[in-house]
Amino acid sequence: MILAAKHIDLNTCTFNVAGIILERLLTDQAATIDDLMGVVERNLGPDARFNVVPALTFLYAARMIKYVSASDAVLLEEVSA
């Protein structure tokens, strides 16, 4: 079981930021990293911006998103059954 350290802010943690990013990508399917940082900052405050890159790394490692360098966009990965 994963337990949070006593000094972690659960509102701006990596997993909460990843959830905000997934919500945004579920509605628009694609977004730039700057757009995602803006969405996270509007929803969770300026302190959450520091966790956008770790959240994107987590989502990429979990194969939930992909990065397209030609359009500089983050896309939601298609789920195959």
MIROZA-879062 format. One record per atom (N, C-alpha, C): residue in one letter; x, y, z. Coordinates in steps of 0.1 Angstrom, whole numbers, plus 2048, in hexadecimal, padded with zeros to 3 digits. Example, Ala and Ser with C-alpha at 12.3 -4.5 7.8 and 13.67 -1.06 7.14 Angstrom:
2
A8847C784E A87B7D384E A8847DF84E S8807EA847 S8897F5847 S88180084F 
END
This chain:
81
M8087F4800 M800800800 M80980C800 I8058167F8 I80D8237F7 I80782C802 L81083180A L80C83B814 L813848812 A80C853813 A812860811 A81A86481D A82586B81A A82D871824 A82687C82B K82987F837 K82288983E K823898839 H82D89A830 H8308A782B H82A8A981D I82489F817 I81F8A0809 I8118A7809 D80F8AF800 D8028B67FE D7FA8AD7F4 L7F08A77F9 L7E889E7F0 L7E18A57E5 N7DE8B27E6 N7D78B97DC N7E08BC7D0 T7ED8BD7D2 T7F78C07C7 T8008B47C4 C7FD8A87C9 C80689D7C7 C8058987B8 T80F8907B4 T81088C7A7 T8048857A2 F7FE87C7AA F7F28747A6 F7E687D7A4 N7E48877AC N7D98917AA N7DB89979E V7E789D79B V7EA8A578F V7E889C783 A7EC88F784 A7E9886779 A7DA884776 G7D2884780 G7C488477E G7BE890777 I7C389C77B I7BF8A8774 I7C38A7765 I7CF8A2762 I7D38A1754 I7CB89774D L7C788C753 L7BF88274C L7B1888749 E7AB88F753 E79E896750 E79F89F744 R7A98A7743 R7AB8B0738 R7AC8A872B L7B489D72B L7B689671F L7AA88E71B L7A188A724 L795883721 L78B88C719 T78C89971C T7838A2715 T7888A7708 D7958A9707 D79B8AF6FB D7A48A66F3 Q7A889A6F8 Q7B08906F1 Q7BE8946EF A7C18A16EE A7CF8A66EC A7D18B36F3 A7DD8B66F8 A7E08C36FE A7EF8C46FE T7F48D16FE T8028D36FF T8068D370E I8128D2711 I8178D271F I8148DF726 D8158EA71E D8128F7724 D8038F8728 D7FB8F371F D7EC8F3722 D7E98EB72F L7F08DF730 L7EE8D773B L7F38DD748 M7FE8E4747 M8038EC753 M7F98F7757 G7F38FD74D G7E9907750 G7DD902757 V7D88F6752 V7CC8F0758 V7CF8EB766 V7DA8E6768 V7DE8E1776 V7DF8ED77F E7E58F877A E7E7903783 E7D990A786 R7D090A77D R7C391077F R7BB907789 N7BC8FA788 N7B58F1791 N7BB8EF79E L7C88EE79F L7CE8EB7AC L7D78F57B2 G7DA9007AB G7E290B7B0 G7F090A7AA P7F89157AC P8059167A6 P80F90B7AB D80E9067B7 D8178FC7BC D8168EF7B5 A80B8EC7AF A8098DF7A8 A8118DF79A R8158EA795 R81C8EA788 R8298E2789 F82F8E1795 F83C8DA796 F8398CB795 N82D8C6796 N82A8B8795 N8258B4787 V8248BD77E V81F8BA770 V8288B0769 V8358B3769 V83F8AA762 V83F89C769 P84089B776 P83F88D77C P832886779 A82788D778 A81A887775 A81A883767 L81F88A75D L82088674F L82987A74E T83487A755 T83D86E755 T83686275A F82E863765 F82785876A F81C853760 L81585C75A L80B858750 L811852744 Y81D857740 Y824851734 Y829843738 A82E841744 A833834748 A82882A749 A81C82F74D A81082674E A809824741 R80F829736 R80A828728 R7FC82E727 M7F983972E M7EC83F72D M7EC84B724 I7F8851721 I7FA85C718 I80585970F K806861704 K8128616FB K81586F6F7 Y8218716F4 Y82687F6F0 Y82987F6E1 V8248886DA V82688A6CB V82F8966CA S83B8946C6 S84589F6C5 S8428A86B9 A83C8A26AE A8398AB6A3 A8308B66A6 S8268B36AE S81C8BD6B1 S81E8C26C0 D8288BD6C7 D82B8C16D4 D81E8C06DD A8188B46DC A80B8B26E3 A80C8A56EB V8048A46F6 V8028986FE V7F58936FA L7F48866F6 L7E88806F2 L7E48756FC L7D78726FD L7D2867705 L7D585A6FD E7DB851703 E7DE8446FC E7D183C6FA E7CF8366EF E7C382E6EC E7C48216F4 V7B981D6FA V7B9811702 V7B38066F9 S7BB7FB6F7 S7B67F06EF S7B17E56F8 A7A77DF6F5 A7A17D56FD A7A77C76FB 
END
